[in-house]
Amino acid sequence: MARFITISLDKRGVSCRARLLDAEAPLTCEAVWNTLPQNGSAFHAKYARNEVYTLVPRITAAPRRENPTVTPIPGDVCLFDFEPWEIGNSAYGYEPGSEAHAAQGATDLALFYGRNNLLLNGDVGWVPGSVFATIEDGLPALAVACNDLWTEGTVGETLTFARA
């Protein structure tokens, strides 16, 4: 039986529904499912292009990579597992003491809302993400809100992942 999650940009009041890809990424899906709900500050990617994400405490039960991609498509929902040194660079704009600077590292839960994404970071090279869900409902409205994050800023916006 399919499992679903809701992903919301809380301040903007926009949500979508995504189906977990249990067949393609069973360990990642189970690890994420068991930690829901998750919520944190919303960020718009600098390098990946059409990506919105939040950083949460490291989901240690998730494998480092499962069903990986470096070219996510619109509607892909990915998990990235980061060691502290990988995203602790102050140039990324994360506040000291934030999840990005946690001694145990951090998990990045991300959604991709548009085309032409490439997961390449100038500091570390390729950054494969584990695709664990696909957005099946609400992507057009979410894409408008995500683009608004890019043009108007993320201040005060949170991104929530919850069981549907």
N, C-alpha and C positions, 0 to 999 in steps of 0.2 A: 504494500500500500504506500502510495506517495506521501511524502511529508513536505509541508510548506512552512515558509517563514514570511514575516512581514518586515519590510525595511522602510523606515520613515525618516524624513527630514522634519523634525519636530516643530521648529519655529515656523517653517513654511507650510506646515499642515499637509504634506504630501506623502503618500505611502504607495508601495507596490507589493506584489505578492510573488515570491520566488519558490520554485520547486527544488528540493534538495536532489542532487545527482548521486543517489545512494549506490547505483551500479558502477559509476565511474570513479567515485571518490568516497568509498564507504567509511574509511577511518576518519577522514576529515569531517564528513557529514556528522558522524556520531560524536566526535569531539566538540564540534560547534553546537550541535543540538543540546548536548548535556550542559553547556555553559549559558544557554539563553535564559533570560534576556541579557543582552549586552548593549551598552549605551556609552557614548563619549562625544567629545567635541568633533564636529565635522570639519574635514579638510578637503580642499580641492587639490589634486595632484599638480606638481610643477612639471614633471618630466613625462609622465605616462600619457598625458593629454586629457582624455574624457573620463576621468576617474574621480570619484568621491569616496572618502574612506574615514574610518575612525580607528584610533589605537586603543586597545584594551589590554588588560593583563595577559601575559603570555598563556596561550592555551597549550599546555605542555603535552596533552594527549594527542594533539594533531601531529601527523607526520610532517617532516620538513617540506616534502613535496609529494603531491598525489594529483594526478590528472593535470599536469603542469602546462602552462602556456606563457609565452612572452608577447603574444599578439591577441589579447582578449577582444572579444566582439561585443557589440551592444547587448546588454542583458546578462553578461557574465558576472557572477559574484565570486570573488576570490578571497583566499586567505593567504597572507604572507607572514612568515615567521622570521623575526629579526633578532639577532644578537644585539646587545647594547651598543657595540662599536659600529654597527652598520647604519644606525639612524641617529646616533647621538651627536652628529655634527651640528653645531649651532647655526650653520648656514641654512639648515632645513626649516628653521623658524619655530621649533618646538620649545616651549618654556622649560627651564631647568626644573627638575622635580616632576615633570610630566611622565606619562607612560613611556614615551620615547627614550627617556633617560633612566628607566628602571634597571636595576642591577641584573635582573633576570631576563632582560630583553622585553620584547612586546610582540603582540599579534596585531596585524593590520587586517581589518575586515573591509573589503572594498567592493564597489559596484562600478560597472562600466556602462556609460549611457550613450556613447556615440562611437563612431568608427575611427579607424586609423590610429589605434593605440599601439605603443611599442614600449615594452618594459625594459628600458635601458637607462641606467643611472651613470652619470659621468664619474662618480666617485668609486663605484663598485662594479660596474659593468652590467651584464644581464641580470634581471631580477625576476625569475620565474614565479608565477603565482599559481596556487592550487585552485582550480575552478571547482567549486563545490555546489553551486546552485545556478539556476537560470531564471531570470525574471520572466514571468508569463502573463502578468497583468499589471498595468499601470506604468509601463516604461515611458510612454510619450509625455505624460504629465511630470513624471519624475525627471526626465531629461530637461525639461524647461526649468524646473527648480534647480537642478544641478548646474545648468549654464548660468543661472542667476547667481549661484554661489561664486562662480568664476568672475563674473562682471561686477557684482555688488559686494562680495566679501562673505566670509564665514563667521564673523563675530557673533557669538551668542547662539549659533546653530548647533544642534546635536543630531547625531545619527543613531538610530535605534534599530537593533536586530532582535526580533522576538518570534516565538513560535506562533504560527497562525492557527 
